Structure formats: C-alpha cells, structure tokens
C-alpha cells in the first residue's frame, strides 16, 4: 500500500506524474483525468490534495474492499474520514469538521437522504477512483456511474480528479464530451502502460484440453512464486479451484458469492502469503495490491481488453522482479461470452477488439498499449515469446 506520509515525510519524493496532477489541481476550477499504471501511486495525489486546509473530499469508489483500504490510508495520514459504502460497513455520515473525506459508492450517493447530506456538507473536491467503471459497468450493470459527471453541474465542486490505469480512447472521448456538456474543461494527463517487467503469453487451447493445460502451466509458474487464475463465473471459480486442489495445489477461491467475512479471510490469506494460488472472478480486482503476486493466468478470453488489462494489473506490481501473464483462448470462447453483449453495440465492439488481439501476429504488450493509447505501434517488448524470436 506504500509508506504513509505521516511516517516518512522527509524521505518521500513525489513522482513526476503525481507532481503534475497536484500542480494542475491548484487551479480553480481544475478537473483532471490522470491515467497511470496500476500500482504507480495514483491514490497519493488525492491524499495530498485532501490534506490541504479547508478541503472537503468526496471520494466515489466502486468496491467495498477498495473503500476499506482507502479509509485506512486516509486515517494513516491524519485526515478525518467516514465511509458510507453500503453492505458490510456501518452507515457513515460526512465528517463534521470544515475539512475531511467522505467515501461513498455511486449507488449510495443516489439515495435521497445521502443527496441531502451531500448538499449540506458541500464538498469542494470530487475524486472518482477507478473511473473506467463508468464505461465498464455504467451502461447496464451499475448505471449510477453514468451520473457522476452531473455532480459538477452546480459548479460548487470546483476541483475533481478522475483516476484509472485503463481507459480506452472511446471512454476518454466520452468523458471529455461529458465535461464539454457541463461547460468546463478537462485536463488530461498520462497514458496506459503495462508494468515494465511484465511478459504476456497467449495460448490457443481447446476446452477439451484446457484443464490439463492449466495444471501444466500452474506447475511451471509456481516456480516463480504466487499467482492468480482469473475465471468468468462463480461456478467456474469453484470448479477450477477443485481441479487444482485435486492435483495437490494449495488454493483459495474468491468471488462475489462469498460472505463479507469469507472474503476478508481470503484477503488475509493472500496478504500473509499463506496460500500460493488464488482462483478468482473479477471481484478480486481493483484495490487488491499484493506485490508478491508474480503471475496471472486467464482461464478463458475476457469480454474486453479493459478486463484483460485489469487482470494483468493484479500481478507485476513489484518493479524489482519479473512477472508473467498467460491467457488461454479459443474461438469457442467468443461464442460462450457473446451473450454478455446483450445487444450492446459497445460490448460487441469490445469483444471484437479482443478477438483481433488474439488473431493478430503482433507483440501482445505493444498491441494492448496501441489499443488503449489510440495509436498504432510497432515497438516490441523483447520479453514476450513473439518478441524473443
């Protein structure tokens, strides 16, 4: 999670992207989109801004597990903070002082009582963490995300910070258009990048051969340390975990069907490094910051390259050691997840981008960076199989 500011102010030095974002936020109004790699320290930007005298920070967050970590980080730097993130947390009203931070989910924010509290508290700094959720989830799954730019309509929130590691060009354009519609400008900083030490492999494996292929791949990767296996459904999560346990692997499973206590216990097991392999759905995602995880395997093709990038981001968080990602895929995968498009043009386009990603003969790392940064690239990473040839 990084070193708390309060314990080491004399030795800690901001990175250039953090300095640029904080400098931009000194303006009024100032609305900043910051795209930076997973684990780079984006949260430090809003912590520093929130610590400024008279700043009332509204932090909108997508996941309860992530909110717990944000709550701890605010407290560690001496900022008064409360949380009202829904299931699993005691109700939290805004801080009583003239400054402080209030952590909330977009759905909770829409409740009439919470909106009245928001208007009374009058925050002057909005933070939308993991803002790619506006497009990944906002269309159908969690539509409350689409309403977040409207919080700025009154003009009373004079500063905002939108953070993510993964924002495709169409999503950037949509956010820019939302700000244009509000009559305010958006300062865009940064671009997508993979961890410098990450090698990506894609293996075309039929479903009839996938179980044996997974056992072989996990045995190979376990030599490098602990890691993750991502699946699409809760049922697959439990089934793959049983497969690995039967082969003698020590495994835990993690998905949204677990109780809050079960998930906390699982997170504790990962944190203590007592279990080397985690089989998980995307519920094990944003905010899961464990530097000892060295590899990740995707059991099947993901529904979007955004999902792929988020999964890869769970490993490779330590700059000192190499990390690896392996994706199993076959043409049948796209037929299996086609139902997820639900007649959505956006989802169909994203699925088509995934299919092209696997079919093109190009460096996987360069392909991902080209997609997210909206430009063709011929660069090679020299770490993946294609680039070593």
C-alpha positions in Angstrom: 0.0 0.0 0.0 3.0 2.3 0.2 4.6 4.2 3.0 2.2 6.5 5.0 3.2 10.2 4.5 3.0 10.9 8.2 5.8 8.4 9.0 8.3 9.4 6.4 7.7 13.0 5.1 11.4 13.8 4.9 12.4 10.9 2.5 9.3 10.5 0.3 9.5 12.1 -3.1 6.6 12.5 -5.5 6.8 11.0 -8.9 6.6 13.4 -11.9 3.0 12.4 -12.8 1.9 13.0 -9.2 3.6 16.4 -9.2 1.9 17.3 -12.5 -1.6 16.3 -11.2 -1.2 18.2 -7.9 0.0 21.3 -9.8 -3.0 21.2 -12.1 -5.3 20.8 -9.1 -4.0 24.1 -7.6 -6.2 25.9 -10.2 -9.8 26.8 -9.7 -11.7 25.3 -11.3 -9.5 22.3 -12.1 -10.7 19.0 -13.3 -8.0 16.4 -14.0 -8.0 12.9 -15.6 -4.9 11.0 -14.6 -4.1 7.7 -16.3 -1.2 5.9 -14.7 -0.2 2.3 -14.4 -1.5 0.0 -11.7 0.4 0.4 -8.5 2.1 3.6 -9.6 0.7 5.6 -6.7 -2.4 7.5 -8.0 -4.0 7.5 -4.6 -1.2 9.7 -3.2 -2.5 12.5 -5.4 -5.9 12.8 -3.7 -4.4 12.1 -0.3 -2.1 15.2 -0.7 -4.9 17.3 -2.1 -7.3 16.2 0.6 -4.8 17.2 3.3 -4.9 20.8 2.3 -6.8 23.1 4.7 -10.5 23.5 4.0 -10.7 20.6 1.5 -13.9 18.6 1.8 -13.2 15.5 -0.3 -16.0 13.3 -1.8 -14.3 10.0 -2.8 -16.6 7.9 -5.0 -15.4 4.3 -5.1 -16.7 1.1 -6.8 -15.9 -1.7 -4.3 -16.3 -2.2 -0.6 -12.8 -3.9 -0.3 -11.3 -0.9 -2.0 -13.2 1.5 0.2 -11.8 -0.3 3.3 -8.2 0.3 2.1 -9.0 4.0 1.2 -10.4 4.5 4.7 -7.2 3.1 6.3 -5.0 5.2 4.1 -6.8 8.5 4.9 -6.6 7.7 8.6 -2.9 6.8 8.3 -2.2 10.4 7.1 -4.3 12.0 9.8 -7.3 13.0 7.6 -10.8 12.9 9.2 -12.7 10.3 7.1 -16.0 8.4 7.2 -17.4 5.8 4.8 -20.9 5.1 3.6 -20.2 2.4 1.0 -23.2 0.2 1.7 -23.2 -3.6 2.5 -20.6 -4.6 5.1 -20.0 -1.1 6.5 -21.7 0.8 9.3 -23.5 3.9 8.0 -21.2 6.8 7.9 -22.3 10.5 7.7 -20.0 13.2 6.3 -17.2 14.4 8.6 -18.3 17.1 11.0 -15.4 19.4 10.5 -14.7 22.0 7.9 -12.4 19.6 6.1 -12.2 15.8 5.8 -13.1 13.0 3.4 -16.3 11.1 2.8 -16.1 7.7 0.9 -19.2 6.5 -0.8 -20.4 4.3 -3.7 -22.3 5.9 -6.6 -25.5 3.9 -5.7 -25.4 5.0 -2.1 -24.9 8.6 -3.2 -28.2 8.5 -5.2 -30.3 7.7 -2.1 -32.4 10.8 -1.2 -31.0 11.0 2.3 -27.4 10.9 1.1 -28.0 13.5 -1.5 -29.4 15.9 1.1 -26.3 15.2 3.3 -24.1 15.8 0.3 -25.8 19.2 -0.4 -25.5 20.2 3.2 -21.8 19.2 3.5 -20.9 20.9 0.2 -17.7 19.1 -0.9 -15.3 21.1 -2.9 -13.1 18.2 -4.2 -14.5 15.2 -6.1 -12.4 12.0 -6.6 -13.7 9.3 -8.9 -11.4 6.3 -8.3 -11.2 3.6 -11.0 -13.2 5.9 -13.3 -13.1 3.3 -16.1 -16.1 1.8 -14.3 -18.2 4.5 -15.9 -17.9 2.6 -19.2 -17.2 -0.9 -18.0 -20.2 -1.0 -15.7 -22.3 2.1 -16.3 -24.2 1.0 -19.4 -26.3 -1.7 -17.7 -24.7 -3.2 -14.6 -24.3 -0.1 -12.4 -25.9 2.8 -14.2 -25.3 5.1 -11.2 -21.7 5.5 -12.5 -23.0 7.4 -15.6 -24.5 10.2 -13.4 -21.2 11.1 -11.7 -20.2 14.0 -14.0 -23.5 15.6 -13.2 -22.2 16.2 -9.6 -20.2 19.0 -11.1 -23.1 20.7 -12.8 -23.8 23.1 -10.0 -20.3 24.4 -10.1 -19.8 24.2 -6.4 -17.4 21.3 -6.7 -14.5 23.3 -8.1 -12.0 20.6 -8.3 -12.2 16.9 -9.4 -9.8 14.1 -10.0 -10.6 11.1 -12.2 -8.2 8.1 -11.8 -7.6 4.9 -13.7 -4.9 2.7 -15.2 -7.1 1.6 -18.1 -9.2 4.0 -20.2 -9.7 3.2 -23.9 -9.9 6.1 -26.4 -13.7 5.9 -26.8 -14.1 6.2 -23.0 -11.7 9.2 -22.8 -13.8 10.8 -25.6 -17.0 10.2 -23.7 -15.6 11.7 -20.5 -14.3 14.7 -22.4 -17.8 15.2 -24.1 -19.5 15.0 -20.6 -17.3 17.8 -19.4 -17.9 19.8 -22.6 -21.6 19.4 -21.9 -21.1 20.9 -18.5 -19.2 23.9 -19.9 -15.9 23.0 -18.1 -12.6 21.8 -19.4 -10.9 18.5 -18.6 -7.1 18.4 -18.1 -5.9 15.0 -19.4 -2.6 13.6 -18.2 -0.8 10.3 -18.7 -1.4 7.2 -20.9 -1.8 3.5 -20.5 1.3 1.4 -19.9 2.0 -2.1 -18.8 4.3 -2.9 -15.9 7.9 -2.7 -17.3 8.6 -6.2 -16.0 5.5 -7.9 -17.5 5.7 -10.6 -20.2 2.4 -11.7 -21.9 1.7 -15.0 -23.5 -1.4 -16.1 -25.3 -2.1 -19.8 -25.8 -4.8 -21.2 -28.1 -6.2 -24.2 -26.1 -9.4 -26.0 -26.8 -11.8 -26.5 -24.0 -11.2 -30.3 -24.1 -7.5 -29.7 -23.3 -7.8 -26.7 -21.1 -7.8 -28.4 -17.7 -4.6 -30.3 -18.4 -3.0 -27.2 -19.9 -3.9 -25.2 -16.8 -2.3 -27.8 -14.5 0.9 -27.8 -16.5 1.0 -24.0 -16.7 0.4 -23.6 -13.0 3.2 -26.1 -12.1 5.5 -24.1 -14.4 4.6 -20.7 -12.9 4.6 -21.8 -9.3 8.4 -22.0 -9.6 8.3 -18.2 -9.8 6.1 -17.7 -6.8 2.5 -17.0 -6.0 -0.2 -16.0 -8.5 -3.8 -15.7 -9.7 -6.1 -17.6 -12.0 -9.0 -15.5 -13.3 -12.3 -17.0 -14.4 -15.6 -15.5 -15.6 -18.1 -17.0 -13.2 -18.5 -18.1 -9.6 -19.3 -21.7 -10.8 -16.0 -21.8 -12.8 -14.2 -20.3 -9.8 -15.1 -23.2 -7.6 -14.7 -25.8 -10.3 -11.2 -24.7 -11.2 -10.2 -24.5 -7.5 -11.4 -28.1 -7.0 -9.3 -29.2 -10.0 -6.2 -27.6 -8.6 -6.7 -29.0 -5.1 -7.1 -32.4 -6.6 -3.7 -32.0 -8.2 -2.1 -31.2 -4.8 -2.1 -27.3 -5.1 -2.9 -25.2 -2.1 -5.6 -22.9 -3.4 -8.2 -20.4 -2.2 -11.2 -19.1 -4.2 -12.5 -15.6 -4.3 -15.8 -14.3 -5.8 -18.8 -12.1 -5.1 -20.8 -15.1 -3.8 -18.7 -15.3 -0.6 -19.8 -13.6 2.5 -18.0 -10.5 3.7 -16.2 -12.5 6.4 -15.2 -15.1 3.9 -13.7 -12.5 1.6 -11.9 -10.8 4.4 -10.4 -14.1 5.4 -9.4 -14.8 1.9 -7.7 -11.4 1.6 -5.9 -12.0 4.8 -4.6 -15.3 3.5 -3.3 -13.6 0.4 -1.8 -10.8 2.4 0.0 -13.2 4.7 1.2 -15.3 1.7 -0.1 -18.4 3.3 -1.7 -19.7 0.1 0.2 -19.5 -3.1 -2.6 -19.7 -5.7 -5.9 -17.7 -5.9 -8.7 -18.6 -8.2 -11.0 -15.6 -8.6 -13.5 -13.8 -10.6 -13.1 -10.1 -11.3 -14.3 -9.5 -7.7 -10.5 -9.9 -6.9 -9.6 -6.8 -8.8 -9.3 -3.1 -8.1 -7.6 -2.2 -4.8 -6.0 -5.7 -4.5 -2.4 -4.5 -4.1 -0.2 -7.5 -3.3 3.4 -7.1 -4.6 4.3 -10.8 -4.1 1.9 -12.0 -6.8 4.2 -12.8 -9.7 1.9 -14.3 -12.4 -1.7 -14.4 -13.6 -3.5 -16.9 -15.8 -6.8 -16.1 -17.6 -8.8 -19.3 -17.9 -10.6 -18.0 -21.0 -10.7 -15.0 -23.3 -12.0 -11.9 -21.4 -15.0 -9.9 -22.7 -12.9 -6.8 -23.2 -9.3 -5.7 -23.4 -10.1 -3.4 -20.4 -10.9 -6.6 -18.4 -7.7 -8.2 -19.7 -5.6 -5.2 -18.7 -7.2 -5.0 -15.2 -6.5 -8.7 -14.7 -2.9 -8.4 -15.7 -2.6 -5.5 -13.3 -3.0 -7.7 -10.3 0.5 -9.1 -11.0 3.6 -7.2 -11.9 3.2 -4.7 -9.1 6.8 -5.1 -7.9 9.4 -3.3 -10.1 12.2 -5.4 -8.7 11.1 -8.8 -10.1 9.8 -10.1 -13.4 6.1 -11.1 -13.8 4.2 -13.1 -16.3 0.7 -13.3 -17.7 -0.8 -16.1 -19.7 -4.2 -16.1 -21.5 -6.0 -19.3 -22.6 -8.3 -18.8 -25.6 -10.0 -20.5 -28.4 -12.6 -19.4 -31.0 -15.3 -21.1 -28.9 -14.6 -18.6 -26.1 -16.2 -15.8 -28.1 -19.3 -17.8 -28.7 -19.6 -18.6 -25.0 -19.4 -14.9 -23.9 -21.3 -13.4 -26.8 -24.5 -13.5 -24.7 -22.8 -10.9 -22.5 -23.1 -8.3 -25.2 -26.9 -8.1 -24.6 -27.5 -6.3 -27.9 -25.0 -3.6 -26.7 -23.0 -2.1 -29.6 -20.3 -1.1 -27.1 -19.9 -4.6 -25.8 -19.9 -6.1 -29.3 -17.1 -3.7 -30.3 -15.1 -4.5 -27.2 -15.5 -8.3 -27.9 -14.4 -7.8 -31.5 -11.3 -6.0 -30.2 -10.5 -9.0 -28.0 -10.8 -11.4 -31.0 -8.5 -9.2 -33.1 -6.0 -9.1 -30.2 -5.6 -12.9 -30.3 -5.7 -13.3 -34.0 -3.1 -10.7 -35.0 0.6 -11.7 -35.2 2.0 -8.8 -33.1 3.6 -8.3 -29.7 0.9 -8.6 -27.1 2.2 -5.8 -25.0 2.5 -3.4 -27.9 -1.0 -4.4 -29.1 -2.5 -3.5 -25.7 -0.7 -0.2 -25.5 -1.8 0.6 -29.0 -5.4 -0.1 -28.2 -5.5 2.0 -25.0 -3.5 4.9 -26.3 -5.3 5.1 -29.6 -2.3 4.8 -31.9 -0.6 2.1 -33.9 2.8 0.9 -32.5 5.5 -1.2 -34.0 7.5 -1.4 -30.8 8.4 -4.7 -29.2 8.9 -5.5 -25.6 11.6 -8.2 -26.0 10.0 -10.2 -23.2 7.1 -12.0 -24.7 7.5 -15.1 -26.8 6.8 -13.3 -30.1 9.5 -10.6 -29.4 12.2 -13.1 -28.4 12.1 -14.9 -31.7 
